[in-house]
């Protein structure tokens, strides 16, 4: 297996776990019976964070393909 493939799998695994966490947190707020507006606000915040995570994962993929191993220090 190529070294770049392992790096990409790491990016994918991290992104999936964090995005899954962001998508389940509003559900937990709903389960503990927080007010509906608070759940909606939390959902919007976590959706924005999930979108940002996917964006940075795509940027990291591009860096890996270009061979920029140390570009992760820019974050």
N, C-alpha and C positions, 0 to 999 in steps of 0.2 A: 504494500500500500504506500502510495506516495506521501511525502511529508506534508504537502499542501492539502491533500485530502483529509488528513488528520486535523489540520488546523481548521478547515472548513466544517468538519463534523463537530468540532468544539464550539464553533460559532453557532451552528444550528442548534446544538443541544442546549447551550446557554440561553439562546433566544427563545426556544420553545418553553423552557422551564419558567423563565421570567414572564413571558407573555401569558402563559397559563395562570401564573400567580396573579398577575394584574387583572385577568378576566374573572377570577373567582372571588377576589376581595369584595366587589360590590354585592355578590350573592351572599357572602357572610354578613355584610351589613344588613341586608334584607332579612336574613334569618333571625338576627337578633332584634328585629323589629324597630330599626331606626326609622325616623320619619322619611317619607317618600322623597322629599326634596333633597335630603342629605344623601340618600342612596343614589339619586340621579347625579348630584354633583360629584360624588365619589366615582361613579361610573364614567363620567366625562373625563375626569382627571386621569383615571387609569387607562382609558382608551387612548388619550393623548400620549401617555407614557409608553404604551404598547406600540403605538405608531412610531414614536421616536426610537424605540429599541429596534424595531424592524429596519428603520432607515439606517441606523448606525451599523447594524449587521450587514446590510447591503454594501455600505461603505467599506467595511472590513473585508468582505468578499473581494471587492475590487482591489483593495490593497494587497491581498494575498495573491491574486492573479497577476498583479504587476510586480510581485517580488519584494514588496516593501515590508520586510519582517518586523522592523522596529517602529513602524508607523503607529503601533498601538500606544506608544508613549505620548502621542499627541492628544490622547483623550484624557 
